[in-house]
Amino acid sequence: FGRRKVLLVVLSLGLLGSVISSAAPVLWMLVVGCAFQGFAAASLPLCFGLVRELLPPPKVPLAVSLLVGVVTLAGGIGGVLAGFILDAGGWRPIFLCSAAVGVIAVVTARFALAETPGMTPRPRVDVLGGVLLLPGCAGLLFAVTSLSSMGWSDDRVVTAFLIGLLSFGAWIWWERRVPEPMVNLSLFRHRKIVLATLATITGGMSVVGGLSFMVPLVLELPSVAPVGLGLSGTAAGFVMLTMAVVGYSASAGVGKISQLYGAKVSLLLGSIIAPAAGVLWIFSAKSLAGTIVVVTVASVGQAMVMASLPTLIVEA
């Protein structure tokens, strides 16, 4: 249907989710609102596609790197704003602010982006592929996250695991046979795509996921805890913003490195810098100044990893 049209749809659904969440009187409605907000996450890969579609090839690596950097920077700014709002005593205004940003995003996409044509002739949408993927993901995730509390002996864990496994098996069988699949599994015969996917998994589990999870936790846990600096939400937000600004600055450098030497070099450098900073953090976790220095250096490595991964796929 064209990337711009789909971008407008997912941004509008994310905006709707913010409105639902801000008005939610009960928890389940808040969860529904957050689920709708999740649609907006599709905007980033759509923007990668728009960059490839609208810019000349030599400019693509830099533009992709800057896009990733913008996400990091926006997250840092959002953390500061959320900290102010939470410290003032309420969470609902956070979703109202999110809705306001959503309106700006929809208007920008509608009036500032060039129209992009869809495929002609239009392919069929692989609805069954989407349907089969849902119980596959949900079943396996439920089983894994419930193991610590329920154990393998619990029928619910075993049932969820089997449903997930069978659904994934059916999904793979279908995707290999349907003429126009949701995911073209034959792409995974391409060595560079397989390696980039493995790098994304390991990077997400360590450099990207580890930092995103650990930094706010250590900053805000009480200082009497084994690890924890006891900062308020606002103060922690400013630390995260510092990381984000440095990470965004690094993204421009990553784009230049990828232009000159390829994204593989950026990935390698980031995969050395971020874990090295993580090791140093072990020895400075009780020092606020030491933590800020170390996690800022780690954010440079994180930016290099995050910006190089989509560029590797684009190169392939």
N, C-alpha and C positions, 0 to 999 in steps of 0.2 A: 504493500500500500504506500510505500515511500517512507523513509526514516523520519521526516519532519512530522508527518501526520501521526505516526505511532508515538513519537516523542510527545506531541500534544496530548495524546490519550493518556499515557502513563503519568505525565505531570499533573493532569487534571484529576486522575484517580488518587494520586498522592495528596493533592490539595483537599479532596473530599475526605480522605483519611484523617487529615489534621483537624478538620472541622468536627468530624465524628468524635475524635479523641477528646477535643477540648470540651465537648458537651456531655461526655459519657457519664451517666449517673451510677453505673455498675461496672465491675471489672471486665466482664465478657465483652461489653460494648467498647471499652478501651482497647482490648485485644483486637477486636474487629477493625477499629480505626487504625491501629498500628499496622495491621496486615495490609490495609489499603495503602498506607504510607509506603509500604515496601515496594509497590509498583514503581515508585519514582526511582528506585535503584537501577531500573533498566535504562534510565536516561544516560548513564555514563557509557555503556557499550554502544548505545545509539549515537552518542556524540563522537565516539571513535570512528564509527562508520561515516558520519557526516564529514568529519575531517578528511577521511580518505576520498570522499565523494566530491568535496568542494575545493580542496587545496591541491596544488601541484605536488607530486611525490617527494621532492627534496625537503619540503616544509613539514611533511607528516610527522616524522619522529619528534621534532621540537613541539609541535602542537599537541601531540598525544601526551608528552611529558608534562606540559603546562596544564593540560586538563586534569591529570592525576594530581598535580600540585595544588590546583584550585580546590579540589575535593578536600585535601588535607587542610588547606588554609581555612576553608569554610567551616570544617569541623572544629578547628581551633577557636574561631570567632563564635560559633554556636555554643561551645563549651563555656566561654566567658559569659555570654548572655544568659545561658541556662543557670550558671552559678549565681548571678545577680538575682534572677527570678526566684530560684529556690531559697536563697538566703532571705529574700523578702517574704517568704512564707507561702508560696503556692506553686503548683505544677501546671495548672490549666493554662495560664498565660503562655507557657512554653509552646503549647500546640497552636495557640492563636498567632504567635510570632511565626511559627512554621507555616501556618496558612497564609500569612501575609507574604512570606518569601515565595510560597507556591504560586500566588497570584502574579508576582513579578516574573517568575519563571515562565508561566503559561503565556503571559503577554509578550515577553521577549521572544519566545519560540514562535509565536504566531506572527509577529510583525517584523522581527529583525533577521530571521533565518530565510534563506532562499528556499523556494519550493524544490523538493526532490522527487522525481518520478518513481513510481513503483515498477516492478518487473512486468514486462509484457511479452508473451501472454502471461496472465496472472497465475501463479502456481496454486495448487490446492493447499489449504492450511491443514497440517497434520494434527487434527483434534485428538485422535486416539493416542498419539504419541505423548501429548500433553497430559491426557487423563491417566495413562499408565505410569507416568513419571511421579505423580503425586503420592499414591500409596507406597511406591518404592522408597521415596525420600522419607516420608512420614514414618513408615514402619521401622526402617533402620535407625533413624534418629531417635525415635521413642525408645527402642530397645537399648541403644547405647547409653542414652542419658538416664535410663531407669535402672541400669545394672547395679549402681552403687547402693540404691535404696531397696530394690526388690530382689536382685540376684537372678541367676539363670534358672532357678527352680520355679520361679513365678510363671504361671501359664500366660499371663499378659505379655511378658517379655518375649517368651518363646513364640507366641502367636504373632506379635508385631514383627519379630525378626523374620519369621517364615513368610509373612505377607509381603514384607519389603523385598526379600530375596526373590520370591516368585514374581512379584510385579516388575522388578528390575530385569529379570530373565525374559519376561514377556515383552517388556519394552525393547530390549536389545534385539530380540527376534523380529519384532515388528519394524523397528527402524532400519534393519538390514534388508527388508523386503518391500517396504512402501516406496513408490517411485519418487516422491518428494518428501523426505523425512524431516522432522523437526530438527534433529541433529544428524548430520551426515557423518556416520561413524567411519566411513572410508577415509576421512581426513586424518584419522589416527594411524594411518599407514605412513604418514609424512613424519620423518624422524624429528624435524625441528618442532613440529606441533606437539608431538608426544613429550619431548624434553621440556618444552615451554610449559606444558600442562603440569608435569611433575614438579618443575620449579615453582609454579604457582601454588601447588598443594603444600610443598615444604615451606615456601616463603610465608604462606598464609598461616601455617601452624606455628611458625617461629618468629621471624623478623617482624611481620605485619601484625598477626594476631596476638603474639606475645606482648609486644609493646603496647598495643591498643588496650589490652586487658590489664596489664600489670601497672602501667604508669598511673592512671587515676586511682587504682586500688592502693598503691603504696603512698601516694600523696595524701589521700583522705582517711586512711585508717588511723585510729587513735595512736598517739606516740607511745603509749604503754604497750602496744601490741609488739610481737616479735619484729615485724616490719611495719612501718607507718609513721608518717610525718605530721599527722593531725591537722592538715590544712582545711580551711573552709572550702565550700564548693566554688566560690568566687576566686579565691587564691589559687586553687588547683587549676581552674580554668585559664588563668593568666599564664601559668607554667605551660599548659598544653598549647596555648596560643603562641608562646615563644618557640616551642617545638615546631608548630605548624608553619610559622613565618620562615624559619630556617629551612624546613623541608621544602617549602615552595621555592625558595631561592635556589635550593639544590636541584630542583626539577628542571630549571632552565639549563643548568650545567649538564644534567643527564641527557637532555635533548640534543645538546651540541656534541656530547661524546657519542651518542647513538648515530648522529648524522655522519660523524667522521670515521668511527671505528666499528659501528654496529652495536646493537642493544646488548649483545652477549657480554661485552666488556663492562658496561654499566652494571649488569646483573652480578658479575663476578666481584666487582669492587664493593657494591652494596652488601653482598653476602659475606664479605670479610669485615667491613666497618661495623655493621650493626651488631653481630655476635661479639666482636671484640669489646664494644662499648658495654654490652650486657655483662660480660665477665668483670669489667671494671666496676660496674654497678654493685656487684656483690660486696665489694670492699668500701662502698661509699653510700650504702642504702640509708644509713642513719643521719646523713648530712644533707640538708636541703640544697646547699650550694653545690656539693658534689653530685647530687642527683640531677640537678638542673643541667650541669655541664655534660654529664654522661648521657642523659636521655636526649639532649640536644644533638650530640654527636651521633647517637643511635638513629635519630630522626633523619639525618643526612643519608645514612645507609638504607633506612626504610624507604625514603623517597627514591633512591636509586633503584631499589628492587621493584617498588610499585610501578614506577614509570617505565622500566625496561620490559616488564612482562607483556603488556599489551603491544608494545612495539615489536617484540619478537614474533607475535602472532601476525602482525601486519606485514613484517618482513617475509613471512612464510606464505 
